[in-house]
């Protein structure tokens, strides 16, 4: 039976294809230092906007729409900065556990938000979510950078 080791051109072509597929995950500009805190403040503001809905439907809805517009503007800017954004489908092996931990962390923070909402007040909930989301995103950013380094090393790429 023949193997790819007998065909160095085929082996190199497959390696080049894998490097290309990994590119959106590992070739990216550094995320700005303000990003984790901004995400945290945005999440806390969303909690307060939801609380505002209970008092004033119009103001609450306007606040939520404003936050969604800000998020959309950020995502548009970030996509222009980054180029092709990574997909959750078929990531390099180094990123799969990271994406799973992100989903678990998101669900955990959401659960904490719901619990705090019912046992405290919106201000306490918003402050807690701001802190948790900021810390969670900062940890995710560090883990993402480490996964990118491991992926580059496995694929034989430098920076």
N, C-alpha and C positions, 0 to 999 in steps of 0.2 A: 504494500500500500504506500502511496506517495504521501509526503507531508510537505508543509510549507517550508520546512528547513531546506528542502531540495530546491526551492524556488525563492532565492533571496529577493527578487524583484516583487514577488507577490507579498512576501512578509513585510517588506518596506512599504508597499502600497497600503496594506492593512494598518500598519503603524501610523502612516500619514493620515489615513482616514480617521483613526481614533483620535489623533491629535486635533484634527479639524472639528470633530464632534465635541471635544472637550473645551474648545476655544472659548465659547461663551461663559464657561464656568471659571476659567483660569486666566483669561486675558481681560482684565477689567481695571478701571481706574480705582484708586483707593476711595472708599466711602468717606465723605467728609466727617471730621471729628464731631460736628454738631448733630449728626444724624441720630444716634441713640437717644439723646435728650429730646430732640424734636419729636421722635416717635412717641416717647413717653408722655410728653406734654400733650401731644395730639390725642393719645388714648385717654388721658385724664380729662381733657376738654370734651371728648365724646361722652364720657360718663356724665359730665355736668350738662351737656346739651340734652341728653336723654332725660335727666331730672327736670330740666326746663320745660320739656314737653308736657309734664304733668301739671305745670302751672299755667303755661301759655303755649297752646298748640302752635300758633304762628311763630312766636319767637324760637321755640324749640326746634321746629321744622327748619326755620331759617338758619339756626346755628348748625344743625346737622348738614344741611345742604352746603353751607359755607365750609365745613370741615371736609366734606366729600370733594368739593371743588379744589380745596388746598391739596388734598391727597392726589387728585388727578393731575394737578399742575406739577406737583413734585415728581410723580411717576413719568410724566411726559419729559420733564427736564432730565431725569435720571436715565431714561431710555436714550435720549439724545447724547448724553455724556458717555454712557456705557456702550451703546451700539446694540448688538443682539443680546437680549436678556436671557439668562438661563431658564430652562423649562424644568418643571418637576418630573416630566416624563423622560425616562432613560438618562438620568444623570450619570456621570462617572461613578464608579463604585465608592470612591472616597466620600461622596456627597450624600449617598442614600441614608446612612444613619443620621447624618446631620439634619436632613430634611425631616426625618421622623422625630428627632428630638425637638425640632422647631415646632412641629404640629402638637406634640405633647405639651411643650411649654406654653404654647398659645392657649390650648384647651385648659391647662391648669390655671393660667392667669384669668381666663374668662370665668372659670369656676369660682376663683377667689372673688372676682368682681361681683358675681351674682350673690355669693354668700354675704359679702360685706354690705351689699345693697340692702339686704333684708335685715341685717343685725345692727347696722350703724346708720349712717346718713350719706348722702351723695358726696359731701366734701371729703369725708374720711375715705370713701371708696375711690374718689378721683385721685387723692394724694397717693393712696396705696398702689393704684394701677399705674400712676405716673412713675413711681419708683420701680415697680416690678417690670413694667414694659421697658424702661430705660436699661435696667440691668440685664433683662433678657436679650434685648437687641445687641447690647454691647458684648455679651457672651457669645451670641450667634455670630457677630462680625469677626471675633477672634477665631472661633471654630471654623468659620468659612475660609478665612485666610490660611489656616493650617491645612485644611482639606485641599485648597488650591496648591499649596506647596507640595503636599504628598502626591497629588495628581501630576503636577509638572515633573516631579522626580521619577515617577513611574513611567511617564511617557518620554523621558529623556530630554526634557526641555529645561531651559534656564528661565529665570524671571519672565 
